[in-house]
Amino acid sequence: ISCRNPPQSLLSSMKQACEILTRDPEGGAARIPFETFSFIYTYLVSIDGEISETETEVFLQGIKEQADKHSGMVLIRHF
């Protein structure tokens, strides 16, 4: 399966979401739970309408694999 990377604007939105929703101190890793990341990402993708369900699943699986190494938390550097 050939998948393109998500648009930079979507990743920028996800970075902002992490920075807003994190419980880390300012300047910290801006971690959020994978479930929260996945929910927001899936919602934004549905609005965008240009990223296929397969591409979304592949991207989120990669993020989940990284999050699983960090107690289920997504870090901005994961994407």
BALOBA-1460 file (C-alpha; in Angstrom, 3 decimals):
// residues 79
<rec num="1" residu="i" x="0.000" y="0.000" z="0.000"/>
<rec num="2" residu="s" x="1.363" y="3.383" z="-0.970"/>
<rec num="3" residu="c" x="0.565" y="6.088" z="1.542"/>
<rec num="4" residu="r" x="1.513" y="9.705" z="1.453"/>
<rec num="5" residu="n" x="2.335" y="11.664" z="4.548"/>
<rec num="6" residu="p" x="-0.431" y="13.747" z="6.097"/>
<rec num="7" residu="p" x="-0.445" y="17.393" z="4.962"/>
<rec num="8" residu="q" x="1.771" y="19.710" z="6.995"/>
<rec num="9" residu="s" x="-1.275" y="21.793" z="7.976"/>
<rec num="10" residu="l" x="-2.886" y="18.734" z="9.575"/>
<rec num="11" residu="l" x="0.297" y="17.868" z="11.467"/>
<rec num="12" residu="s" x="0.554" y="21.487" z="12.602"/>
<rec num="13" residu="s" x="-3.011" y="21.299" z="13.923"/>
<rec num="14" residu="m" x="-2.167" y="18.080" z="15.762"/>
<rec num="15" residu="k" x="0.916" y="19.706" z="17.302"/>
<rec num="16" residu="q" x="-1.228" y="22.581" z="18.539"/>
<rec num="17" residu="a" x="-3.787" y="20.133" z="19.949"/>
<rec num="18" residu="c" x="-1.022" y="18.311" z="21.845"/>
<rec num="19" residu="e" x="0.312" y="21.586" z="23.232"/>
<rec num="20" residu="i" x="-3.171" y="22.667" z="24.362"/>
<rec num="21" residu="l" x="-4.305" y="19.339" z="25.834"/>
<rec num="22" residu="t" x="-1.108" y="18.135" z="27.504"/>
<rec num="23" residu="r" x="-0.673" y="18.018" z="31.242"/>
<rec num="24" residu="d" x="3.081" y="18.408" z="30.819"/>
<rec num="25" residu="p" x="4.579" y="21.692" z="32.010"/>
<rec num="26" residu="e" x="5.080" y="24.396" z="29.397"/>
<rec num="27" residu="g" x="8.092" y="23.565" z="27.256"/>
<rec num="28" residu="g" x="7.712" y="19.858" z="28.065"/>
<rec num="29" residu="a" x="7.088" y="16.973" z="25.679"/>
<rec num="30" residu="a" x="3.394" y="17.923" z="25.164"/>
<rec num="31" residu="r" x="2.281" y="14.307" z="25.547"/>
<rec num="32" residu="i" x="-1.355" y="13.286" z="25.132"/>
<rec num="33" residu="p" x="-2.967" y="9.833" z="25.322"/>
<rec num="34" residu="f" x="-3.071" y="7.917" z="22.023"/>
<rec num="35" residu="e" x="-6.865" y="7.646" z="22.272"/>
<rec num="36" residu="t" x="-7.168" y="11.443" z="22.374"/>
<rec num="37" residu="f" x="-4.700" y="11.884" z="19.506"/>
<rec num="38" residu="s" x="-6.501" y="9.275" z="17.412"/>
<rec num="39" residu="f" x="-9.926" y="10.834" z="18.050"/>
<rec num="40" residu="i" x="-8.802" y="14.342" z="17.068"/>
<rec num="41" residu="y" x="-6.776" y="13.153" z="14.065"/>
<rec num="42" residu="t" x="-9.653" y="11.041" z="12.735"/>
<rec num="43" residu="y" x="-12.052" y="13.968" z="13.153"/>
<rec num="44" residu="l" x="-9.750" y="16.396" z="11.316"/>
<rec num="45" residu="v" x="-9.161" y="13.862" z="8.523"/>
<rec num="46" residu="s" x="-12.923" y="13.481" z="8.076"/>
<rec num="47" residu="i" x="-13.232" y="17.259" z="7.617"/>
<rec num="48" residu="d" x="-10.248" y="17.382" z="5.237"/>
<rec num="49" residu="g" x="-11.711" y="14.645" z="3.039"/>
<rec num="50" residu="e" x="-8.508" y="14.045" z="1.054"/>
<rec num="51" residu="i" x="-6.854" y="11.358" z="3.168"/>
<rec num="52" residu="s" x="-8.113" y="7.824" z="2.635"/>
<rec num="53" residu="e" x="-9.257" y="5.571" z="5.433"/>
<rec num="54" residu="t" x="-6.333" y="3.256" z="4.652"/>
<rec num="55" residu="e" x="-3.814" y="6.109" z="4.884"/>
<rec num="56" residu="t" x="-5.364" y="7.170" z="8.189"/>
<rec num="57" residu="e" x="-5.173" y="3.645" z="9.606"/>
<rec num="58" residu="v" x="-1.544" y="3.201" z="8.520"/>
<rec num="59" residu="f" x="-0.532" y="6.577" z="9.998"/>
<rec num="60" residu="l" x="-2.334" y="5.930" z="13.304"/>
<rec num="61" residu="q" x="-0.848" y="2.420" z="13.569"/>
<rec num="62" residu="g" x="2.636" y="3.909" z="13.299"/>
<rec num="63" residu="i" x="1.799" y="6.497" z="15.950"/>
<rec num="64" residu="k" x="0.330" y="3.797" z="18.211"/>
<rec num="65" residu="e" x="3.501" y="1.718" z="17.938"/>
<rec num="66" residu="q" x="5.509" y="4.737" z="19.120"/>
<rec num="67" residu="a" x="2.984" y="5.592" z="21.861"/>
<rec num="68" residu="d" x="3.059" y="2.012" z="23.165"/>
<rec num="69" residu="k" x="6.757" y="2.533" z="23.921"/>
<rec num="70" residu="h" x="5.841" y="5.600" z="26.018"/>
<rec num="71" residu="s" x="3.036" y="4.279" z="28.247"/>
<rec num="72" residu="g" x="0.382" y="4.967" z="25.611"/>
<rec num="73" residu="m" x="1.323" y="8.627" z="25.250"/>
<rec num="74" residu="v" x="1.894" y="10.395" z="21.914"/>
<rec num="75" residu="l" x="4.782" y="12.839" z="21.761"/>
<rec num="76" residu="i" x="5.014" y="15.540" z="19.094"/>
<rec num="77" residu="r" x="8.239" y="13.982" z="17.819"/>
<rec num="78" residu="h" x="6.286" y="10.827" z="16.919"/>
<rec num="79" residu="f" x="4.800" y="12.650" z="13.946"/>
